[in-house]
Structures are given as C-alpha cells and as structure tokens.
C-alpha cells in the first residue's frame, strides 16, 4: 500500500503554509508568514519532508509553467497605470540601494573572507534564482566548488534575513500613514478613496464607476473561466513581447501589459479574485519559492554560515545607508525606501504577501486599509521586479566574468 502520493504532498505543503499564516495572524504580522513557512520547510527538508514534495504535489510544475506568470498578471489588475508610472522613484531607490549593498560588500567582505565567495555570493544576495544559477555555473567552470555551493546557499537563506526586517519597516511606515489618515488633513475625493480600496491581492472592490475604453462584459457572460481566458491572453501577449524585446523579461511584460489592459477595460480588476482562483495561484507561486530551500543542506550551512552572515549583515547595512541617503534626497520615508530595497532578498510574491499582511494587521477599516495599500503595495511590487527580476541578472552577468573560467578569480 502506497501512503505517500500527490494528495499527501499537498497536505504537507498546505500544513506548512497554514502554520505560517496562523503565526502571522497571532503576532499581527510582526512575524511574517513567509518567514515561518520557510523555516518549517528548511528544517523539514533536513528531517522528514521529501525534497521533491513541491513537485510531487503537482503545484510546483503548475507554477513554473503558467501559475507564476498568471499570478503576476493578476498583480497588474490591482495596480492602476497611474500608480505604476508614479513608481519611478522606487526604481531609483532600489538601484541606489543595490549599489550600496554591492559597494560595501565589495570593499569590506574581501578583508575578512575569501573573495571568490564574495563574487559568487553577491548576485544571489541582490536577487533570485537566475542570478544564483548563473554564479553557480561560473564558479563550477572555474573549478571553485565551494563558491558554487555558496551561490546556491546564499539564494536559499537570504530571505530569512529580509522577511523580519521588512516587516519592521512596513509596520513603522504603516503606523505613520495611519496617523496621517486619521489627522483628517489629506483632502481626498471619494473617487480616490474608492480607487484605493481596489488595491490588494485578494480584494474585490466595486469598479463600476471607473471609466474604461472597452465596455464591461455583462456579468452573466463574464464567467470565471472567461476571466481566466483573458488573463491567459494577457500572458500570451507578454510572452510574444518577451521574444521580440528580450532585453525586458517576460515576467516584467506580464505586469506592464496587464496594467494597460486593465485600464483599457479588457481585463477585470482583481481578476483572479473575481474568478475565485486567487488562492490556488498564490499558493502555487509561493511553493516555487520554498522549494528552493531543498538545495540547502545542513552540511552546506555548517561550512558557509559564517561568511553568509557576514555578507548579509554588511550588504543589508550598505543598502540601509544608501536608502537613508536617497530617501533624504527624494524627501520620502526611510522605512519605505529601505523596505523597497530589501525586496532584493526575496522578491515576488513574498513582497506582495508581506505588504498586504501588514496592512491587514494594522487596521480593519476598509478606507484606512486602502490608503495603506495605495502607499506601500505598488512600490513594494515594483521594487521586487527591479531588484530580483532585472538588476540581479545584470549583476550576475558581470560578476560571472570575474570568476576565471580556467580556474581562478580575476582580480
């Protein structure tokens, strides 16, 4: 009799995720759900959870083929075109933060650790799996096995540092924003308040008053499957644009195209929520993040934990210093600028989930929540794309050349 199958795999990953949600709720999001779930998976992979549990559940393959791109497209249906354009400061803040992180690590870390580890670990520290795999391959080609392992280890555990610091920053920023709202000095129109309430991963707000170029599909014909078809169509267009203009990743096109199509009226606001499928797509997307922890073994951490901690501490300090300077120049809050930069440590969808969980924990009033989400959610999502999806890949391409393909570091 076979006890372990796809259904038990779903139960295992589901329990790990639910425990994270419960802890986040009990601590009012001071302890992020993604941090708790990541720790459960990490310890579980070392003990009783099969390393292939995400794939065995069927959710990871679903996420890697269509789930993640459709979930990102959904994000574009909850952010307005105006809000996206307004995030140019976020782009600059994230770039400056990453420069601060890289610069401080580059000049200080080699004084106290192997420079090969610094070179192989920096791109994964500033981004995601593509950067980690690029540096792993470059290190292996150079005969630097420890550096190759270090790149993957850095990618696997960097989020454990980013989650709690981000939660602290967003809580602090959220309390400040609530104070502004409750002061009664904002002078917002009712239409602006209503638009703010449409922002959120799972929110379904009344958008009947929003002007769109394309008339809405009658409700009796706008079925959940038809909504999903429209989302898939948006992803397909994005994939074509990704082939025509490969300089911009398809994942970024998904966000841009969906924002435009939502503004026109082709896509529904909060599409996946309206189709009652948001939770499935979100759950699958998150599993694609946690499954990467399977590559991090106890032996790997034992030998590399000290240099990893050194690089993470110095890197985060460099990012914090750079965020403080650019926040002063832009006259924006340091907490939000720092949180935007910290998305480099985990990226999407963790950035969106941490932000929404924080806003939900700070208030139960719909108008207040909408105001918080309008001020923090767009910048956090855009920050994740700038750091993980784009910049870290560029960094990886450059740093890979610093690892000599014939077996040594090029200084």
Secondary structure, DSSP 8 states (H G I E B T S, - for coil): ----SHHHHHHHHHHHHHHHHHHHHHTTTSS-HHHHHHHHHHHHHHTTS-TTHHHHTTHHHHIIIIIHHHHHHHHHTSS-HHHHHTTHHHHHHHHHHHHHHHHHHHHHGGGTS-HHHHHHHHHHHTS-HHHHHHHHHHHHHTT-HHHHHHHHHHHHHHHHHHHHHHHHHHHHHHHHHHHHHHHT-----HHHHHHHTT-SSS-----TTS--SS----TTT--HHHHHHHHHHHHHHHHHHHHHTTTS-HHHHHHHHHHHHHHHTSS-TTHHHHTT-HHHHHHHHHHHHHGGGGG--HHHHHHHHHHHHHHHHHHHHHHHHHHHHHHHHHT--HHHHHHHHHGGGT-TTHHHHHHHHHHHHH---HHHHHHHHHHHHHHHHHHHIIIIIIIHHHHHHHHHHHEETTTEE--
